[in-house]
Every structure is written in structure tokens, then in C-alpha cells.
Amino acid sequence: MRKVWCALVLSCFFNAIPIAAATVIKIGCIAPVGSPWDVALKRISADWNSISGGKVVLKVYSGGTAGDEPDMIRKVRMGQIDGIGVSGVGLILMDPAIMSFHIPLLMRTDAEADYIFSAVQPTFEANLKKEGYTVMFWSRVGWLHFFSKKPVVTPNDLKKNRLFVWGASIDEEKSWKENGFNPITMPATEMMTALQSGMIEAFTTSPLVAASFQWFGLAPNMCEMNWTPFIGALVVSNRIWQSIPEDLATQLRASAKKNGAAMQSEIAETEAKAISIMLENGLKINAVPPEVVEQWAAIVEKGFLPKFSRKSYDPDLYEKIRNMLKDYRANNK
């Protein structure tokens, strides 16, 4: 009986010891299931589980199941989710200074965009940290283009269309409207329905996104002009990231960066394939003469920017970027 009693006491003692619960990190992403972003996030999830021995569990909610990007940002702030695989649209809502990098037609080539982004990345990371977010990795792949039901080459062509505007800047919709365009803001998750009904006739996105969501089927014209660089990031709230031991957090972040770099290469390849498939299925790419590109650039500089307040972008950073570009172009003729 004494042995039985001791066994019962020991059993109660060990059962009373609390087992450390895993840290669960919920990540939302608007990219479709099976897309490069979704695949990369799930690879990171598997890596983090292995590295942490199950102590850190990354749950991925792709395909807009956690809402569109403004919804997800609100949910992070409320603690309902813990991070986002986010595009430049959401990043601008988190830190308006990022709009300074996204000013249309400021940069014209991949080389220029890569050069500028490498210079401003530390500033963006520091700003996001102050706003409550830790960046796991950045993604800078490709460009945004106009997609439309009818060909869009000139500014006047676009003015004839109802234009979906992401609404990343608080002054963006107003600027489009005051320059004679017809902007409409709505959740990106409602885009397909809006295209089907005719509520939307044109929008800006990357070719890969247009293919992934099948939007190009209803807007089969792509304007060849590179409108603005397309960037994204995986961000996690400081709140939950700071709860992870520093040595483990360092390993997890290194894993995220490795997978993010791999995803960037995959996106470039996948986008090229997506354009080829879209061309086979009715996509038309409309060339824009250099003099027309300058018409667009003049509208941005003289029509849009004067209407942007300091709450929408960082004019000082914008001027810094312009000067860096001027020097870069002078040294790379």
C-alpha cells in the first residue's frame, strides 16, 4: 500500500507540472493557396516547427481567408492574428513613408528599383518596428501594370474606365479623381465580382497576381509600361515576436529570409510562365511609346504629388530617392 500511495503522489506531482504551451503565430495572406507566397509561408512553417522542436507553430491563412490587407492590419493591431504576408499596399498603410518608393514612374528599370530599395530598406524596417512590426523578409519582384477590359495606352484611355484603386494612401483616391480619372475603392477580395458586373473596368497589379486570381480573363489588356515596383514583406507583430527567446528568434528569422529569397526567384520564373499562359489565353500587351510614358510621368509629378499630404508619403525621402536616382543614372549611362 505504501508503494501504491507513493506512486499516486508522484503521479499527481508530475501531472501538476505545467507543460510549456507552444507559441502559435497566425499569419494572414491575400495570395491564393498554391501561389509562391502561400508555398513559401508553409515552408517557413515547417522549418520553424523543426528548428523550435514544436515550440513555435506558424499557422498560415492564405487566399484572403483572414480578410484583405486593411482587414488583416486591423486584426494584427487587435491581436486576432499575429502577422501578414503583405504587399506594398498594406505596407504603405503601416508606414506611409513606403509610398515614397512607390511613386509611379519614379524608377523605370529593375536595376534602378533594386538600387533604391537596398538604400531605403533600413529606414522602412526601423519605421515598421516603431509601428509594432518586425520584418522577417522583403520581396521585390516585378512591376505593377494597368490591366483593363479595353486597351489602355494613354492617360485619356484610362479616364474612360472605372478604375479599381487599392487606396493605400489616404490621398490616392482623391488625386485620381481630381486629375480626371474615375477611381473606385473596394476590398481586393471583391474584385472578381466587380469585374463581372462591370463595376470595375481597369486596375493595377502584377502579371502574376492577375493570373493567380484569374482577373486577366475579364480584363485581357495589359499596359506594357512599368507603373511602379511591386514589393512585399512578411511582418510579425513585435508583441508576439518579443515573446520568443532571442537565440531562437534569430534562427527563425534566418530561416524566413532564406525561404523569402528562394520565393523571390520562384516568383520571377512563375510570372514569366504566367505571362506566357495568359498570352495563349487572350492576353494582349499594349506597347506605350516613350513620349506617352512622359505624359503619364507629368500627370504623376504635376497632378498627383501636389495633392499628397505628408500623411500620405514622406516628401523628404522622395527627394532623397530622386537625387539618388539622378546620381545612379549619371554613373550608369
C-alpha positions in Angstrom: 0.0 0.0 0.0 2.9 2.3 0.8 4.3 1.8 -2.7 0.9 2.4 -4.3 0.5 5.6 -2.3 3.9 6.9 -3.3 3.2 6.1 -6.9 -0.1 8.1 -6.7 1.6 11.0 -5.0 4.4 11.1 -7.6 1.8 10.8 -10.4 -0.1 13.8 -9.1 3.1 15.8 -8.6 4.3 15.3 -12.2 0.9 15.8 -13.7 0.7 19.1 -11.8 3.9 20.4 -13.6 2.7 22.8 -16.4 3.8 21.8 -19.9 5.0 24.9 -21.8 2.5 25.8 -24.4 3.7 26.3 -28.0 3.8 29.9 -29.3 1.2 30.0 -32.1 1.8 32.7 -34.7 -1.2 33.2 -37.0 -0.2 34.7 -40.4 -2.7 36.0 -43.0 -2.0 36.5 -46.7 -4.2 37.5 -49.6 -2.2 35.5 -52.1 -4.1 32.4 -53.3 -3.5 28.9 -51.9 -0.8 27.2 -54.0 0.8 30.6 -55.1 4.5 31.2 -54.4 3.7 33.2 -51.3 1.5 30.5 -49.9 4.1 27.8 -50.6 6.9 29.9 -49.1 4.9 30.6 -45.9 4.1 26.9 -45.5 7.8 26.0 -46.0 8.7 28.6 -43.2 6.0 27.0 -41.0 7.6 23.5 -41.4 11.1 25.0 -40.8 10.1 26.8 -37.7 8.4 23.8 -36.3 11.6 21.8 -36.9 14.0 24.5 -35.6 12.0 25.1 -32.4 11.1 21.5 -31.7 7.5 22.3 -31.9 7.7 25.3 -29.6 6.8 27.8 -32.3 3.8 26.9 -34.6 3.2 29.1 -37.6 -0.4 28.9 -38.9 -1.0 30.3 -42.4 -4.3 31.7 -43.6 -3.9 32.3 -47.4 -6.3 33.3 -50.1 -7.8 36.2 -48.2 -9.5 34.0 -45.6 -8.3 36.4 -42.9 -9.6 39.4 -45.0 -8.0 41.8 -47.4 -4.9 43.7 -46.3 -6.5 46.6 -44.4 -8.7 44.0 -42.6 -5.6 42.0 -41.6 -3.7 45.0 -40.4 -6.6 45.8 -38.1 -6.7 42.2 -36.9 -2.9 42.3 -36.1 -3.5 45.5 -34.1 -6.4 43.9 -32.2 -4.3 40.7 -31.6 -6.6 38.4 -33.6 -3.8 37.4 -35.9 0.0 38.0 -35.5 1.4 38.8 -38.8 0.8 39.3 -42.6 2.4 38.3 -45.8 1.7 41.8 -47.1 2.1 43.7 -50.4 3.2 47.3 -50.8 -0.5 48.3 -50.5 -0.6 47.1 -46.9 2.9 48.2 -46.1 2.0 51.8 -47.1 -0.9 51.7 -44.6 1.6 50.6 -41.9 4.2 53.1 -42.9 3.3 55.9 -45.3 7.0 56.6 -46.0 7.0 53.5 -48.1 4.7 55.4 -50.6 7.8 57.4 -51.4 9.3 54.3 -53.0 6.0 53.5 -54.8 5.6 56.8 -56.6 4.7 55.7 -60.1 7.3 56.1 -62.9 9.9 57.4 -60.4 12.0 54.3 -61.2 11.9 52.7 -64.7 14.1 49.6 -64.5 14.8 46.6 -62.3 18.3 47.8 -61.7 17.1 51.2 -60.5 14.4 49.7 -58.2 16.9 47.3 -56.7 19.5 50.0 -56.1 17.0 52.4 -54.4 15.3 49.7 -52.3 18.6 48.5 -50.9 19.3 52.1 -49.8 15.8 52.7 -48.2 15.2 49.2 -46.7 16.8 50.0 -43.3 14.7 53.1 -42.9 11.5 51.2 -43.7 12.4 48.4 -41.2 13.1 50.9 -38.5 9.8 52.7 -39.2 7.8 49.5 -39.2 9.5 48.5 -35.9 8.2 51.7 -34.3 4.7 50.9 -35.6 4.8 47.5 -33.9 6.0 45.2 -36.7 9.2 43.1 -37.2 10.1 42.3 -40.8 11.0 38.7 -41.4 11.9 39.2 -45.1 11.3 41.5 -48.0 10.3 40.6 -51.5 10.9 42.9 -54.5 9.8 41.2 -57.7 8.3 42.7 -60.8 6.2 45.7 -61.5 2.6 46.8 -61.4 0.9 47.3 -64.7 -2.6 48.5 -65.8 -5.0 45.7 -66.7 -8.2 46.7 -68.4 -11.2 45.4 -70.4 -10.3 47.8 -73.3 -6.7 48.8 -74.3 -5.1 51.4 -72.1 -2.1 53.3 -73.6 -2.6 57.0 -72.9 -3.9 58.7 -69.8 -7.1 59.6 -71.7 -7.7 55.9 -72.4 -7.7 55.2 -68.7 -10.0 58.1 -67.9 -12.7 56.2 -69.8 -12.6 53.3 -67.4 -13.8 52.7 -63.9 -10.5 52.2 -62.1 -10.1 50.0 -59.0 -7.8 51.9 -56.6 -6.1 50.0 -53.7 -6.4 53.0 -51.5 -3.1 52.5 -49.8 -2.6 56.3 -49.5 -5.3 58.4 -47.8 -4.9 60.9 -50.7 -4.7 58.4 -53.6 -8.4 58.2 -54.5 -8.8 62.0 -54.3 -5.7 62.5 -56.5 -7.0 60.2 -59.2 -10.4 61.8 -59.1 -9.1 65.4 -59.2 -7.0 64.5 -62.3 -10.0 63.4 -64.3 -10.0 59.7 -63.6 -12.8 57.5 -62.2 -11.4 55.7 -59.2 -13.3 53.2 -57.1 -12.1 51.8 -53.8 -13.2 48.4 -52.5 -11.7 45.3 -50.9 -9.5 43.4 -53.3 -11.4 40.2 -52.3 -14.4 41.7 -54.2 -12.5 42.3 -57.4 -13.8 39.3 -59.4 -17.4 40.2 -58.7 -16.8 43.8 -59.6 -15.2 42.9 -62.9 -18.0 40.5 -63.7 -20.7 43.2 -63.0 -18.8 46.0 -64.8 -18.4 48.0 -61.7 -14.6 47.9 -62.3 -13.1 48.0 -65.8 -9.4 48.6 -65.0 -6.9 48.0 -62.2 -3.2 47.9 -61.4 -1.5 44.7 -60.3 1.4 42.5 -61.3 1.0 39.9 -64.1 1.4 37.1 -61.6 -1.4 38.4 -59.4 -3.6 39.0 -62.4 -3.1 35.3 -63.4 -3.3 33.9 -59.9 -6.7 35.4 -59.3 -7.9 34.9 -62.9 -8.7 38.7 -63.1 -7.0 38.9 -66.6 -9.8 36.8 -68.0 -12.2 39.7 -67.6 -9.5 42.4 -68.2 -7.4 40.9 -71.0 -5.4 44.1 -71.9 -2.1 44.8 -70.1 -0.3 48.1 -70.5 3.3 47.4 -71.1 4.5 50.4 -69.1 6.2 49.7 -65.7 3.9 51.7 -63.5 5.6 51.1 -60.1 7.8 48.5 -58.5 6.0 45.6 -56.7 7.3 44.8 -53.2 6.1 42.8 -50.3 7.2 41.5 -46.9 6.4 39.1 -44.2 5.9 41.0 -41.0 5.1 39.7 -37.5 3.9 41.8 -34.6 6.5 42.9 -32.1 4.1 41.7 -29.4 4.5 38.1 -30.2 8.0 38.2 -31.7 9.4 39.6 -28.5 7.9 36.7 -26.5 10.3 34.2 -28.3 13.8 33.7 -26.8 16.3 35.8 -28.7 18.6 33.0 -29.8 15.6 31.0 -31.2 14.1 34.2 -32.8 17.4 34.7 -34.6 17.3 31.2 -36.1 13.7 31.6 -37.1 14.3 34.9 -38.8 17.2 33.5 -40.7 15.0 30.6 -41.9 12.4 33.1 -43.1 14.9 35.2 -45.0 16.3 32.0 -46.7 12.8 31.0 -47.8 11.9 34.5 -48.8 15.0 34.7 -51.1 14.0 31.3 -52.7 10.5 32.5 -53.2 11.7 35.7 -55.0 13.5 33.6 -57.6 10.4 31.3 -57.9 8.1 34.3 -58.4 10.2 35.6 -61.3 10.1 32.3 -63.0 6.4 31.7 -62.3 5.5 35.2 -63.5 7.2 34.6 -66.8 5.3 31.4 -67.2 2.1 33.1 -66.2 2.5 35.8 -68.9 3.1 33.1 -71.5 0.0 31.2 -70.4 -2.1 34.4 -70.4 -0.9 35.3 -73.9 -2.1 31.9 -75.0 -5.5 32.6 -73.4 -6.2 36.0 -74.9 -4.0 38.5 -73.1 -2.9 41.5 -75.2 0.2 43.5 -74.2 -0.2 47.1 -75.4 3.0 49.0 -76.0 3.4 52.6 -74.8 5.6 55.0 -76.8 8.3 56.8 -74.8 6.6 60.2 -75.4 3.4 58.8 -73.9 5.2 57.4 -70.9 6.4 61.0 -70.2 2.7 62.2 -70.4 2.0 59.7 -67.6 5.0 60.9 -65.6 3.9 64.5 -65.9 0.5 63.7 -64.5 2.1 62.0 -61.6 4.6 64.8 -60.8 2.3 67.8 -61.6 -1.1 66.3 -60.9 -0.8 63.7 -58.2 2.1 64.7 -55.9 1.0 68.3 -55.2 -2.2 66.8 -53.8 -0.4 64.4 -51.5 0.0 65.4 -47.8 2.8 64.4 -45.5 0.4 61.9 -44.1 0.4 60.0 -47.4 4.2 59.9 -48.1 7.5 61.3 -47.0 8.4 64.2 -49.4 11.9 64.4 -47.9 12.6 60.7 -48.6 11.1 61.2 -52.0 13.6 64.0 -52.8 16.4 61.8 -51.4 15.4 59.0 -53.8 15.2 61.4 -56.7 18.7 62.6 -56.0 20.0 59.0 -55.6 18.4 58.1 -59.0 20.0 61.2 -60.6 23.4 60.1 -59.4 22.8 56.5 -60.3 21.8 57.3 -63.8 24.7 59.6 -64.3 27.1 56.9 -63.3 25.4 54.1 -65.3 24.9 55.7 -68.7 
